[in-house]
């Protein structure tokens, strides 16, 4: 889930569904700042990850991401993800 806040900050939350005996990350949170509007947003996490979200013709957003500096940050990656809008979300006019 990605939430954009009115003062230029965002919060990204990722969750994994794990089996009963499966080990690994179950969730993480990532705060950062963003700029842009409507069809294109630039996000910079407090960890330094830089992303661009571009609106597709279907209304969803495709994520472009700069290469990660450290392989240990791979869990934070959204490279080539497609983000769908929540039907109850407020949108800028």
C-alpha positions in Angstrom: 0.0 0.0 0.0 1.3 3.4 -0.9 -0.2 6.6 0.6 0.7 10.1 -0.6 0.3 12.8 2.0 -0.5 16.4 1.3 2.8 17.9 2.5 5.0 15.9 0.1 5.6 12.8 2.2 4.6 9.2 1.5 4.5 5.9 3.3 4.9 2.5 1.5 3.9 -0.7 3.3 4.7 -4.1 1.9 3.4 -7.4 3.3 4.2 -11.0 2.5 1.9 -14.0 3.1 4.1 -16.7 4.5 3.3 -20.3 5.2 3.2 -21.6 8.7 6.8 -22.9 8.6 8.2 -20.4 6.1 10.8 -18.0 7.3 11.4 -14.5 6.0 10.1 -10.9 6.1 6.4 -10.5 6.8 6.2 -6.7 6.4 8.1 -3.5 6.1 7.4 0.2 6.0 9.2 2.8 4.0 8.7 6.6 4.5 10.0 9.1 2.0 9.2 12.3 0.0 7.5 12.8 -3.3 6.9 15.4 -5.9 4.7 15.5 -9.0 1.0 15.3 -9.7 -1.7 13.3 -11.5 0.2 11.4 -14.2 3.8 11.3 -12.9 5.3 11.2 -9.4 8.9 11.1 -8.3 9.5 9.3 -5.0 12.7 9.3 -2.9 12.7 7.0 0.2 14.6 7.9 3.4 16.8 5.0 2.5 17.8 6.7 -0.8 15.7 4.6 -3.3 14.6 6.7 -6.2 11.5 5.8 -8.2 9.2 7.3 -10.9 5.5 6.4 -11.1 3.9 6.9 -14.5 0.2 6.6 -15.1 -0.7 4.1 -17.7 -3.6 4.3 -20.2 -5.6 2.0 -17.8 -5.2 4.4 -14.9 -2.7 2.3 -12.9 0.9 3.4 -12.3 4.0 1.6 -13.6 7.0 1.8 -11.3 10.5 2.7 -12.7 13.3 2.4 -10.2 17.0 3.3 -10.2 19.4 0.4 -9.5 19.7 -0.4 -5.7 23.0 0.5 -4.1 23.0 -2.6 -1.9 21.7 -6.1 -2.7 20.4 -6.2 0.9 17.8 -3.6 -0.1 16.2 -5.9 -2.6 13.1 -6.4 -0.3 12.3 -2.7 -0.8 12.3 -2.9 -4.6 9.2 -2.2 -6.6 10.9 -2.3 -10.0 8.4 -3.0 -12.8 5.5 -3.3 -10.4 2.1 -1.9 -11.4 0.2 -0.1 -8.7 -3.6 0.0 -8.9 -5.6 2.9 -7.3 -7.8 2.0 -4.4 -11.4 2.6 -5.5 -12.0 4.5 -2.2 -8.9 6.7 -2.5 -9.1 10.4 -2.9 -7.6 11.7 -6.2 -6.3 15.1 -7.1 -8.5 17.0 -9.5 
